[in-house]
Amino acid sequence: MVASIEAAKKGLKTLLLEKNDRPGKKILVSGGGQCNISNAGSIDHFLRSYHEKEKFVGKSIRKYSPDLLKKWFEDIDVSLEARDDLKIFPKTGRASGIVNALLKQIEQNKVEMHLCASVQHIRKEHNQFLVRTGTQHFWGRNLIIATGGKSYPALGTSGDGYRLASALGHSLTEVRPALAAIEVRSHCLMELAGMSFKKATVEHWRNEKKIGTYKGDLLITHDGLSGPVILNHSRYFEEGDILKLNLLSIQTDIYERKLLESTSKAGKKTVKNIVADDDLPNRLIETIFFMAGISMQQKCADLTKAQRKKLVQLLTSFPLAISVVKGFNEAMVTAGGISTNEVNSNTMESKLVSGLYFVGEILDVDGVTGGFNLQFSFSSGMAAAKAIIKSSQ
């Protein structure tokens, strides 16, 4: 939508083909319906939020930055604001305001838009692109494919763009769900569903080898785990991997020494009172104590070495095995896609087919949660439009 608006502003005859019965459906569900469209963090923090694609996204995001996005929307009467967590939302808190403003610009700039127009076939001949839908065909000198990935297929993103790009000679890196919650085996924390932990540490293990250590907010769900620390790294998870949860954000050996010292000095106190000093919810303590075989009334003097070690393990290295990484129906974005090696990072133009552009989630680019994916959609859309305008002059 942004690319079509920008091209039409410069007088280019522009056609927008929309598979759905209305555009912007995925925008409407983003950010819980509030549309977390960008982030107010530093540019360095911004670029680090795209995993190994920092260099590729850097060209478009530095040029078409969060500040430019903010001004662009303010110019079309959508005010944005950064919240305490640096996430940028419409001031109204409604994603519909973003979509309505874009539709108004599409109308004002005379972009021709066809709804329920699912593209079935594309080919290039005589320096023009022939695009066929189920009932019509169109010719154009430049073509932008902005179909998204495979996440939320109910909203139309069922991977059509991959098929179309492959037919034009492009290769595809493996696509998989990203920003997805997980289910775990033998979910012994189920009774704690809804409980969250600030700045938890999660160790990721596979075949008894540590893959990585991640930090961030953690949420216990009815069937597993979610929250930013899980969502942001779900692209790396596989069935059978072990996640060891540190719910205290303190190293295991340090906490073990601290607990030993505290319980040794306070023999008449209950173990529960000592553990509660770490501001842990009572429901969590009850669950952990039950699993460690410790009574809520047990005195520190009666705490055995085995009980203490079990307690330390459960609080700082709680092991859970992944049974399922939630699929595309629930994943917020798609990891993988059109190989960025085949796309010019300055213009988003294909290196294989002149006049062909890819923007947004169809590319092998995915960011962490917090507005980074919508910002890249905007920035890449702007880059493609500007390149087409320049080539048409």
N, C-alpha and C positions, 0 to 999 in steps of 0.2 A: 504493500500500500504506500509506504513512504517513497519507494523508488518510482512508482507510477506518478505520484504527485509531483515529485521533483522534476521528472522528465517533462511532464505536461506543462509545468510552470514556464519552461523554456520554449514552449510552442511545439514540442514534438507530438505527433499523433500517437497516442498511447492507449493500449488495450490491456485490461486486467481481467484475466480468466480465473474465476473462483469456483472451486469444486462444490462448495457448500451452498445452501440456500441463503446464507448471509456470510459476509466476511468477518474475520476477527474473532472467531469462536474461541480459539485458544487464548487470546488476550483476555477474554471475559472470565476465564477460570484461573488465570495466573494470579499468584499472590493471594490465594483464597478469595478471588473475586474483587480484590482491591488493586491488582496490577502493580507489582513491584517492578517498575520499569527500568531502574538503574540503581547505581550505588554511589555514595558520596566519598568513598575511600580514595586514597592517593592513587595516582596513575600506576605506580609500581605495584601496589596491592592489587589494583584492577587487573593488570596483565598477568600477575601470578595466579589469578583465579581461573585460568583456562588450561590447567595441567601443563602438558608438554607443548601447547600451541601458543605460548606467549609471543614468540617472534612473529608468527603468522597474523595473529589478531592485532598486534601492536600497530601495524601500518594504518589500518582503518580506524581503530579506536583513538589513537593519538590525534588523527586529523578530524574525525567526527566524534568528538568526545562527549562525556556526560554533560559537560557545561553547554555544548552545542545542542544536545538533545533537549535539555531543559529550556533553552531559549527558543528552539524550534517549536516546542509545544506551547510555550507561553505566547508565542506569536499567533497561534491559532486558538487562543483563549482557554488553554488547559494549564492551570497552575500546578506545579509539582513542589513537593517538600521532602526534605530528608528527615527521617525519624532518628531517635537516639541510637539505634543500631546501624545507622548510616544508609539504610535502605531508602530508596526514593520512590514515593507513591504520588498519585494525584491527591491534591489537598482534599478533594471530596471523599476520598477513600473508595471510589467506585471505578472499576475497570471500564464500565460502559461509557464513561466520559471520554476515555482515550479513543475507543472505537467510533463513537459518534462524531468526534472532532475529525478523525481521519476520513470518515464517509463524507462529511461536509466539504472537506478539501478536495476529495475525489470529484464531487459534483461541481464545485466552483471552478475547478481547473479543467473541467470537461474531459476527464478520463472516461473512456468507454468501458463499462464494466458489465460482464456477463456472469450471472449466477448459475449454479447447477451446471457448470461447464467443466466437466471432467476431461482432461486431456488424455487422449488415447495413443496418439502417435505424433512424433516430431521427426522431420528430416530436413536437411539443408541442401538446397540446390539453386544454382544460378545466383549464389551470394545472398540468398534469402532463406528464411526459415518457414517451412510449411508446418502449421500446427493444426491437428485434427482433433475435434471433440467428437462426441457421439453423433452429432447432427450437423456440424458446421466445420469449415476449415478457414484458416486465416494465414496471411503472408506478412512477414515483418523482417526488417533488416537486422534488428537486435532482439535477443531473447533472454529474459531473466527467469531462471527456475528458482522459485521460493516456496517450495511445497512442504518444507519442514521435514521431520524424520519419520519415526514410527510410533512415537509416544502419543497416548490418547487417540487411538485410531477411531474412536467414536466421534471425534471432532473432525475427521477427514484426513488426518495424517497417517495414512496407511502404507507409506513407502513408495507412492507412485513416482516420485521424483527420481528415485534410484533406478527404476526401470527405464525411464526416459533418458537419463544421463548415460546409462550403460549402452543404450541404442546409438548414442552419439559418440561412443568410443571411450567414455570415461570409466575409470576403475573405482572400485568401492572397497573401503576398509571395512572390517567386520563391524556390524551394527549390533548394539546391545543396550539394554535399559541403563539409564543413569539418573541420578537424583531419585533413587528408589529405596523404599523401606525394605527390610528383610524379615523373613520368618526364621525362627530358630527351633532346633530339636529339643524335646523335653523341656518345654518352656516353664521352668520352675519359678520364674518371676512374674507369672501371669497375674497373680493377685495384686501386683504393683502397677498394673496398666494405668497409664495416665500420669505416672510420676516422672519428673524430669530432673536432670542433674546438670548444673552449670559447669562447663569446662572439665568434663570427664575426659579421661585418657583411655583410648582403645588400642590394644595391641592386636595386630592381624597376623595370624599364623597359618601356614599351609605345609602339610607333611613335616611337621615338627621344626619348621624353619620360619623365623619371623620375617614377614613381608614388609611391614611398616608399622609406625606408631602414629596415631591421629588424635588430635585434641579438639574438643568442641562440645556443644550442648547435646545431651543425649535424652531420648524419650523412650520409656518402656511402653510397648503397645500390647494389645490383647494376644497377638500371635508372634511378637518378636521385638524388633528395635527400629527406631526412627530417630528424627532429630538431625540437625546439620552434620554432626560428626559421622553419622551413618550415611545420610543422603549424599554428601559430598565425595564419599569414597566408595560408594556402592559399585561404581564402574570397575573396581578392582576385585570385587568379591566373587567367589565361586562356591557352589554347593560343597559342603564338607569342610570349608575353612573354619578355623576357630577364632573367635574374638574373645579376648580377655579384657574385661571391663575393670577399670580402676575408678571407683565411685568417689574417691577421696582426693584425687589429684595430688597424691603424695607417694613417693616411691615405696615399694613393698618393704625393702630392708629398713628404711627410715621409720616407716610406720610400725614395723615389728619392734624395733628398739624403743620407740615412744610408748607403745602399748605395754611392753614388759616393764619399763620404768614406772609407768603410771599405776599399773596393777600391783606392782611390788610395794609401792609406797602407801597404797590405800586398800589394805587387806580386808577391811570391814565394809568397804563400799561395794555396791553391786557392779558387776562388769558392765551392765547396761548404762549406768550413770557415767562411767568412764567413756564408753563409746559415744554416748549422746553428746559429749562435749564437742564433737566434730560436726554438730548441727545436722545430723542425719535424721530423716523422718522416722517417726516411731514405727510406722508400718514396715519400713525397710529393716529396721533393727530386729523386729519380731521375726521377719522372714529369714534373715541371715542367722539369727541365733538358733532358730529351729533347725536350719540346715547344718549348723555347726555343733548341734547337740548341747547347747548351753541354755540353761533356764534363765528367764528374765529376772529371777530373784537371786541368781547365783552370785556369791561373794567373790571378790577378786582373789582372796586367799585360797579359794577352792578351784580356781581356774587351772586346768592341767596344761602342760606344754602342747599336747596334741590339739586341745581345744583352741588354744591361743593361735597356733599356726593355721588351723582351719579358718578361724575368724579373720585373720590377716589376709589369707588367700581370697576369701569370699568378698572382702571389702576392697582389695587392691588388685586382684587378678581373677575375677569371676569368669570362668570359661563357659562360652556358649557356642555350639556348633550351628553353622548356617545350614538350614534345610532348603531355603528358597530365597533368591533375590527377586523381588516383585517384578512382574513383567511389564511390557509396553502399555498395558491397559492402565497401570497405576504410576509408571515412571513419569517424572516431570519432563525429561528431555531424553534425547537419543545420543549415545556416544557412538563414534564412527560415522561413516558416510562418504561423500565424495572426497577422494584423496586431495589434500591441500597441496601436494606436490604438483598437481595438474592445474592449479589455479593461481593467477597473479594476485598476490596479497595486497597490492596497491589499488587494483581496480575491480577485483573479483571476476575478471574475465578468464575464461578457459584458455589454457596454453595450447590446447589441442584443436579447438574450433573457434575461429574468430567470430566475434559478435555474440558469443554465448557466455552468460554470466550465472554464477551461483551465489546466493546470499542466505544467511541465516543457518538454521539447524540442518539443512540438507548436507552441509559441509561437515567434514570430520573435525568439528569444533564443538566442545561443550564446556560450559563453565559451572562453577559451584553455585549453590543457591545464594540469592541475594540481589538479583536484578541483572546479573552479568550476561545471561543468555539473551534477554530482550535488548540489552544495550548493543550486543554484537549484531543482532538482527537489524537494528536501526543503523548502526555504523556501516555494516556491509551493504545494506540497501542504498544508503547515501553514496557510498563509494562507487557502486555499479551505475547508479543514475548519473553521477557527475562524469564518469568515464564515457557513457553513451552520449551525453550532451556534447562533450568535447569532440568525440569522433564524428559527430553529425554537423559540426560547424564548418 
